[in-house]
Amino acid sequence: MKETMVALETAGSDLTDWIGRARREHTTFVVVEGETPVARLAPIERRCTGRELAEAVVGARLSAEESSRWSEDLRAARAALCAPEDKWR
């Protein structure tokens, strides 16, 4: 995700617009006063469970090419998964 510096005077103009931009552009805005960072505005990454994903794709009609790409993406995503940290160790 890209990060963009924004002067405090500019950022204070309309928070609603900055939030919308962060969401749409997948950008983190770092608010600076002079040259010192004072705040960070970042979109929250939405994650879904396997059940939510399955419900979202039920009935989807994919071409052979789309199906192949979906399968490759799913394999890559599974390979990138990390086990959650065991807080009891």
VEXFI-256356 format. One line per 10 residues: for each residue z negated, x, y negated of C-alpha. Coordinates in steps of 0.05 Angstrom, whole numbers, plus 32768, in hexadecimal, padded with zeros to 4 digits. Each point is the difference from the previous one (the first is absolute). Layout:
! VEXFI-256356
Z X Y ~ ... .
This chain:
! VEXFI-256356
8000 8000 8000 ~ 8012 801C 7FBD ~ 7FCD 800C 7FC9 ~ 800E 7FF7 7FB6 ~ 7FD5 8016 7FC6 ~ 7FF5 7FCD 7FC9 ~ 7FDE 800B 7FBD ~ 7FC1 7FD6 7FF5 ~ 801F 7FE1 7FC1 ~ 803C 7FE9 8028 .
7FD9 7FE8 803D ~ 7FD2 7FD5 7FD6 ~ 8039 7FD4 7FE7 ~ 8004 7FCE 803A ~ 7FDC 800B 8041 ~ 8026 7FC7 8022 ~ 8042 8024 7FF5 ~ 7FE5 8041 801C ~ 7FE5 7FDE 803E ~ 8043 7FDF 800C .
8024 8042 7FF8 ~ 7FD1 8023 8030 ~ 800C 7FCA 8034 ~ 804C 7FFB 7FF6 ~ 800E 804B 7FFA ~ 7FCC 8017 8032 ~ 7FE7 8030 7FCB ~ 7FBC 801B 7FEF ~ 7FF3 8004 7FB5 ~ 7FCF 8035 7FE9 .
7FE5 7FEF 7FBB ~ 7FF3 803E 7FD6 ~ 7FDA 8008 7FBF ~ 801D 803D 7FDF ~ 800D 802A 803E ~ 7FC4 7FE8 8028 ~ 8009 7FCC 8037 ~ 7FCF 7FC6 7FF6 ~ 8018 7FC9 802F ~ 8030 7FF2 8039 .
8026 7FBE 800C ~ 801E 7FFD 8046 ~ 801B 7FC8 802B ~ 7FD8 7FEF 803E ~ 8026 800E 803F ~ 8005 7FC1 8029 ~ 7FF7 8009 804A ~ 8007 7FCD 8037 ~ 7FE6 7FF9 8046 ~ 802D 7FFF 803D .
7FF4 7FB5 8006 ~ 8016 7FF4 7FB7 ~ 803E 802A 800C ~ 8011 7FD9 8040 ~ 7FF8 7FBE 7FDB ~ 802C 8018 7FC8 ~ 803A 8013 802D ~ 7FFE 7FC5 8030 ~ 8045 7FE1 8003 ~ 8022 803A 7FDB .
8049 8008 8015 ~ 8013 804A 8000 ~ 8044 801E 800E ~ 8004 8036 8035 ~ 7FFF 8036 7FCA ~ 7FC4 7FE1 7FDB ~ 7FDB 7FF8 8042 ~ 800C 804A 8010 ~ 7FE8 8016 7FBB ~ 7FC3 7FD2 8007 .
7FEF 8020 8043 ~ 8007 8046 7FE3 ~ 7FD5 7FEF 7FC4 ~ 7FCB 7FE2 802C ~ 7FFE 803D 802D ~ 7FFA 802E 7FC3 ~ 7FC8 7FD5 7FE3 ~ 7FDA 8001 8042 ~ 8007 804C 8004 ~ 7FE4 8007 7FBA .
7FC1 7FD8 800F ~ 7FBD 8023 8000 ~ 7FC3 7FE9 8025 ~ 7FCA 7FE5 7FD2 ~ 7FC6 802E 7FF0 ~ 7FC4 7FF4 802D ~ 7FC7 7FF6 7FCF ~ 7FCC 8005 8037 ~ 800E 8049 8013 .
